[in-house]
Amino acid sequence: MTSPPIFHILSGQVIASLLATGHDDVVTVVRDTYRMHGRHETNNPDSYFLRFDDRPNARIIALPAAVKGDSPVSGIKWIASYPDNIRANLQRASATLLLNDYETGYPVACLEASQISAVRTAASAVLAADVLGGGRRGGRLAVIGAGVIARTILDYFRAQDWAFDSIAVHDLNGVDAAKLRRFASSMADDCSVGTSLEETIKGASHVVFATTAATPYVHDPALLHAGQVILNVSLRDLAPELLLPAFNVFDDVDHCLKAATSPHLAEQLTGGREFVAGTLADVLAGELVPDRDKPIVFSPFGLGVLDLAVGRHLLRRAIEGGHTHRIDDFFPDTARW
Ligand SMILES: NC(=O)c1ccc[n+]([C@@H]2O[C@H](COP(=O)([O-])OP(=O)(O)OC[C@H]3O[C@@H](n4cnc5c(N)ncnc54)[C@H](O)[C@@H]3O)[C@@H](O)[C@H]2O)c1
């Protein structure tokens, strides 16, 4: 008889301490997972959105996924986005990740996942900037939106030894912009709060969009230039017309051309996908070469397989260190007879 599996709970506090020095490992896990996704060694169905008629801007998303390879795992991230939370200084996103044993399907762990979601997003953006822009040096980094995701992306730029001449931050909320500017101040001699969106973006070598904008508000094509690397993390800031002359790279094309993202609007505008260059996995495999005579836009929809792979990595480290809450009797008796 197979003995009942042990169920582990991994607290956010333990995850925070594992992540504090684990940036390079997370980038490696993300890179490897993109490669596996490109080789179809993953299973990443559509996300499922729970919405509320009395809270139109809130949602909870289910991201089921499976990663094969040496130690396969399946599971689901369940992530809530409540943009109004930030009025009370409460983070917008909260999440849990359930991991399942690949052989039996039994759930084996529950992890606090808002940090996992933030670091996989940041690692993917910083990896894309490196691979698409060709190196870890930049002129001006423009950051649009000064929340948790922008802060985590800056943290990953810093941990990956990026050097920028200057950093400019823009947010509708000047107080948040000033806080992120202070956070960035050790990364470049010249850190400022951009007085306008246009001034912040124009001429920047790298642009991060990490806002909660629901519809595009960047319409001027003159704000983008050839070779500029745009990390389109929040996905709905750029007018679709701006994507058409750009070199557009995705984490997964089918996933990203959905849910009224700017690339989805570009597909609706043109009736086709001619503006799609390919995926980051294609670039990592050497099958796609970034065209630096165009603005380069990376649009990551955010794949559940990344959450799973980073979660599995953290769970393994936590079990090795004896840092999980073990629940030995979560499944009391698993024998069928
Ligand atoms: N693509 C992915 O994989 C992925 C993963 C995680 C989060 N995200 C997205 O990243 C975004 C940021 O998340 P967060 O947790 O940092 O949110 P947050 O609420 O902490 O911060 C968002 C900030 O954007 C600012 N903002 C909103 N609209 C703006 C505008 N038009 N111009 C300038 N600033 C504006 C807000 O004032 C706020 O400070 C969200 O849209 C989230 O959905 C994407």
Ligand as a Chemical Component Dictionary entry (heavy atoms), coordinates in Angstrom:
data_LIG
# 
_chem_comp.id                   LIG 
_chem_comp.type                 NON-POLYMER 
_chem_comp.pdbx_formal_charge   0 
_chem_comp.three_letter_code    LIG 
# 
loop_
_chem_comp_atom.comp_id 
_chem_comp_atom.atom_id 
_chem_comp_atom.alt_atom_id 
_chem_comp_atom.type_symbol 
_chem_comp_atom.charge 
_chem_comp_atom.model_Cartn_x 
_chem_comp_atom.model_Cartn_y 
_chem_comp_atom.model_Cartn_z 
_chem_comp_atom.pdbx_ordinal 
LIG N1  N1  N 0  2.479  40.085 -17.487 1  
LIG C1  C1  C 0  2.666  39.486 -16.326 2  
LIG O1  O1  O 0  3.186  38.378 -16.245 3  
LIG C2  C2  C 0  2.250  40.180 -15.059 4  
LIG C3  C3  C 0  2.484  39.553 -13.822 5  
LIG C4  C4  C 0  2.141  40.217 -12.651 6  
LIG C5  C5  C 0  1.545  41.481 -12.732 7  
LIG N2  N2  N 1  1.312  42.043 -13.960 8  
LIG C6  C6  C 0  0.680  43.351 -14.083 9  
LIG O2  O2  O 0  1.569  44.336 -13.567 10 
LIG C7  C7  C 0  0.786  45.494 -13.239 11 
LIG C8  C8  C 0  1.328  46.142 -11.986 12 
LIG O3  O3  O 0  1.064  45.335 -10.868 13 
LIG P1  P1  P 0  1.397  45.866 -9.375  14 
LIG O4  O4  O 0  1.142  44.735 -8.470  15 
LIG O5  O5  O -1 2.706  46.532 -9.356  16 
LIG O6  O6  O 0  0.240  46.944 -9.202  17 
LIG P2  P2  P 0  0.183  48.166 -8.157  18 
LIG O7  O7  O 0  -1.268 48.469 -8.001  19 
LIG O8  O8  O 0  1.015  47.878 -6.961  20 
LIG O9  O9  O 0  0.897  49.357 -8.955  21 
LIG C9  C9  C 0  0.389  49.856 -10.162 22 
LIG C10 C10 C 0  0.744  51.321 -10.251 23 
LIG O10 O10 O 0  0.373  51.794 -11.553 24 
LIG C11 C11 C 0  -0.069 53.127 -11.415 25 
LIG N3  N3  N 0  -0.856 53.482 -12.593 26 
LIG C12 C12 C 0  -2.080 53.024 -12.947 27 
LIG N4  N4  N 0  -2.429 53.561 -14.129 28 
LIG C13 C13 C 0  -1.407 54.346 -14.537 29 
LIG C14 C14 C 0  -1.179 55.160 -15.691 30 
LIG N5  N5  N 0  -2.083 55.273 -16.658 31 
LIG N6  N6  N 0  0.002  55.841 -15.774 32 
LIG C15 C15 C 0  0.934  55.738 -14.780 33 
LIG N7  N7  N 0  0.766  54.994 -13.665 34 
LIG C16 C16 C 0  -0.406 54.309 -13.553 35 
LIG C17 C17 C 0  -0.858 53.108 -10.108 36 
LIG O11 O11 O 0  -0.985 54.418 -9.572  37 
LIG C18 C18 C 0  0.017  52.192 -9.233  38 
LIG O12 O12 O 0  0.949  52.915 -8.467  39 
LIG C19 C19 C 0  -0.674 45.013 -13.172 40 
LIG O13 O13 O 0  -1.363 45.470 -14.327 41 
LIG C20 C20 C 0  -0.563 43.506 -13.225 42 
LIG O14 O14 O 0  -1.692 42.901 -13.835 43 
LIG C21 C21 C 0  1.666  41.420 -15.110 44 
# 
loop_
_chem_comp_bond.comp_id 
_chem_comp_bond.atom_id_1 
_chem_comp_bond.atom_id_2 
_chem_comp_bond.value_order 
_chem_comp_bond.pdbx_ordinal 
LIG N1  C1  SING 1  
LIG C1  O1  DOUB 2  
LIG C1  C2  SING 3  
LIG C2  C3  SING 4  
LIG C2  C21 DOUB 5  
LIG C3  C4  DOUB 6  
LIG C4  C5  SING 7  
LIG C5  N2  DOUB 8  
LIG N2  C6  SING 9  
LIG N2  C21 SING 10 
LIG C6  O2  SING 11 
LIG C6  C20 SING 12 
LIG O2  C7  SING 13 
LIG C7  C8  SING 14 
LIG C7  C19 SING 15 
LIG C8  O3  SING 16 
LIG O3  P1  SING 17 
LIG P1  O4  DOUB 18 
LIG P1  O5  SING 19 
LIG P1  O6  SING 20 
LIG O6  P2  SING 21 
LIG P2  O7  DOUB 22 
LIG P2  O8  SING 23 
LIG P2  O9  SING 24 
LIG O9  C9  SING 25 
LIG C9  C10 SING 26 
LIG C10 O10 SING 27 
LIG C10 C18 SING 28 
LIG O10 C11 SING 29 
LIG C11 N3  SING 30 
LIG C11 C17 SING 31 
LIG N3  C12 SING 32 
LIG N3  C16 SING 33 
LIG C12 N4  DOUB 34 
LIG N4  C13 SING 35 
LIG C13 C14 SING 36 
LIG C13 C16 DOUB 37 
LIG C14 N5  SING 38 
LIG C14 N6  DOUB 39 
LIG N6  C15 SING 40 
LIG C15 N7  DOUB 41 
LIG N7  C16 SING 42 
LIG C17 O11 SING 43 
LIG C17 C18 SING 44 
LIG C18 O12 SING 45 
LIG C19 O13 SING 46 
LIG C19 C20 SING 47 
LIG C20 O14 SING 48 
# 
